Amino acid sequence: MRRLVAVGALVALYPAAAFGDHPGALRTEGWTPLTAALVFGGLALLAGMLVIVIVTLLTRRHDRSP
């Protein structure tokens, strides 16, 4: 049992199994700065509009006139 735990620990900690730097074919090309700016700017605008809609709906008054 100890041998199995030791082998499991070595396999889990083996640095060659970590693909954190995306070597070779696993790496993708990044976006151009213009594309990234347009996408994230659009997402920020959408999030801002959503916040405004939510605040408007939560703070509107319900007038009850006869």
Rosetta constraint file for C-alpha pairs under 8 A:
AtomPair CA 1 CA 5 HARMONIC 6.34 0.50
AtomPair CA 2 CA 6 HARMONIC 6.12 0.50
AtomPair CA 3 CA 7 HARMONIC 6.13 0.50
AtomPair CA 4 CA 8 HARMONIC 6.08 0.50
AtomPair CA 5 CA 9 HARMONIC 6.11 0.50
AtomPair CA 6 CA 10 HARMONIC 6.20 0.50
AtomPair CA 7 CA 11 HARMONIC 6.14 0.50
AtomPair CA 8 CA 12 HARMONIC 6.09 0.50
AtomPair CA 9 CA 13 HARMONIC 6.10 0.50
AtomPair CA 10 CA 14 HARMONIC 5.84 0.50
AtomPair CA 14 CA 18 HARMONIC 7.58 0.50
AtomPair CA 19 CA 23 HARMONIC 6.90 0.50
AtomPair CA 22 CA 26 HARMONIC 5.35 0.50
AtomPair CA 22 CA 27 HARMONIC 5.03 0.50
AtomPair CA 23 CA 27 HARMONIC 6.09 0.50
AtomPair CA 31 CA 35 HARMONIC 6.10 0.50
AtomPair CA 31 CA 36 HARMONIC 6.00 0.50
AtomPair CA 32 CA 36 HARMONIC 6.28 0.50
AtomPair CA 33 CA 37 HARMONIC 6.03 0.50
AtomPair CA 34 CA 38 HARMONIC 6.16 0.50
AtomPair CA 35 CA 39 HARMONIC 6.11 0.50
AtomPair CA 36 CA 40 HARMONIC 5.99 0.50
AtomPair CA 37 CA 41 HARMONIC 5.64 0.50
AtomPair CA 38 CA 42 HARMONIC 5.97 0.50
AtomPair CA 39 CA 43 HARMONIC 6.26 0.50
AtomPair CA 40 CA 44 HARMONIC 6.08 0.50
AtomPair CA 41 CA 45 HARMONIC 6.18 0.50
AtomPair CA 42 CA 46 HARMONIC 6.15 0.50
AtomPair CA 43 CA 47 HARMONIC 6.14 0.50
AtomPair CA 44 CA 48 HARMONIC 6.15 0.50
AtomPair CA 45 CA 49 HARMONIC 6.19 0.50
AtomPair CA 46 CA 50 HARMONIC 6.19 0.50
AtomPair CA 47 CA 51 HARMONIC 6.27 0.50
AtomPair CA 48 CA 52 HARMONIC 6.31 0.50
AtomPair CA 49 CA 53 HARMONIC 6.24 0.50
AtomPair CA 50 CA 54 HARMONIC 6.19 0.50
AtomPair CA 51 CA 55 HARMONIC 6.10 0.50
AtomPair CA 52 CA 56 HARMONIC 6.00 0.50
AtomPair CA 53 CA 57 HARMONIC 6.15 0.50
AtomPair CA 54 CA 58 HARMONIC 6.14 0.50
AtomPair CA 55 CA 59 HARMONIC 6.05 0.50
AtomPair CA 56 CA 60 HARMONIC 5.99 0.50
